[in-house]
Amino acid sequence: MTDQSHKPDILITGCSSGIGYDAAHGLRAAGWRVFASCRKEADCARLRSEGFQSPLIDYADSDSIHAGLAEVLDATGGTLHAVFNNGAFAIPGAVEDLPRDALRTIFETNLFGVHELTRAVIPVMRAQGHGRIVNCSSVLGLVPMQWRGAYVATKYALEGLTDVLRLEMRAVPIDVILIEPGPITSKIRENAIPHFERFIDWENSARAAQYRTGLLRRLYDKSDPDRFELPAEAVTWKLLHAVSARRPRPRYYVTTPTYFAGVIRRVLPTRLLDWVLSRQ
């Protein structure tokens, strides 16, 4: 068995596919000891068959968060160099069609679970005298887009919570970092379908015609990649810098749309910004 004791440790959530899966493989190839967590046991078993230690962590389940982290710390002897909070999902639909339970459900995973895991790792990092907390936000944490209100709301909230934590950690040797990807090849659209079908009563919506001609086609029809879409490897490269650099940046943009969004939200007045974004 390969000696793992000299390798830096990282816990990555949401590793069943997409960004998390590529990050797990990329960091392992770069010499990290990767704990690649998933929210479903079947996905954990698959990753274990690929040679990963894969604790079960479901952000919507507090017990799994603490049990999964305990499994990691037991394996490392109580230390953890970095955590990459990556797990998230989307509930597409018009804001006026989002029931309260939809927002409650998505916030449990995309924000509250991230916060709970982060709070749990901070004492570990304080005790060891260093650490990196990396949160995966989105271009939609910078600017809004129609039909994505639930997801945008969670990412705006994650941005704010992460920014405040970074300020509060200035005197502590724990770096708090945001990664903000734009369109990345992943299963987020496919994985959003069950949530859309559960929560959005689109047939009785005042926007039913818009759903038929727009959102439904985007969700259910196979289509070409989004313009400017990059493979998940693009995020992995930024993550590697975030966890390895002596002085990591507070935020890392990934894809051209994120750089564009970062500029226009600062320079355009709100009405003009709304006009630009409404045409996307």
Steps between C-alpha positions, in 0.01 A plus 500: 500500500626848410605712797252788527645667809709758313226611261281804562137404561193646334132423543295564186122480499272422207743263326253276317552688171602828341715747691539289813590182313763673288638682803539173691699344216698815427612561857586135553717514187666811645600312815214570735323252721141548390187419695240504223158517662158448343146518632401153374662177617499354147717789379730463801541130419589583139766747612640249748537257211713770333730511800358795692399523861141613456300597809124544466415870544157637416481873569129464579576249779688636803580152631671407174705820502644432844538125448673555166740756643573272797590224253743735327661619823532144627692413184727807516568495871291810560634741238364638176686739271207604282130460430334568166129563549378406155169315538192688373194463279254719310122540491421678172180699476357850511527666841124544522461122462744403777316367805647558842599135534709526184708782644525325835626182330761665281633718781542194723753361253652798323550717808408353838688174447805681368491724806467207738796314353706819496426567866604145583839523325598842636595368850714231335683759292539735795659223705748404227583863422404510133229411251319585178122526467400518134135556409371438150274787406405588142478777245142504633640614832607818320208574267145360469343311211134434429351162599780438747371693800535224758856416404598869469361567847714227656814613321447866592462386861810280477700791362396724788561242771840412353605865471416566865679184614808608304496838677459336839788259433754770410682449830474121481723284274199364311448617143140534380461489123226514237511328162246640253450283191288593203372230262683175580431157354304317770171329579347796683228544238417130495506483879264797522216321320367303803496818709322692225239226468452486877458870568399692186134484391583652166180391323295721732747787486424834339823432311402158363560606140849623588576171672395307187706704258800560724581327826350159420702473181815598682438244774383202300644532149856405428685807384846616408726624780440852622705769335832541686444172688820347639574152636503448875880489483494880474365519855749240624792714386368797696436279803858374490627858515253588776617219729870505410603864448685674781261795469178379336263749344174576680305400186569315178298557183459209258376545139463816293141571615615529861769755411241690295247489784757622748557808286145589402359474851749765610476742209143486368205675664230259612253570219764445235626188676142366509468564126823310425411206722140477372635427154695193611 
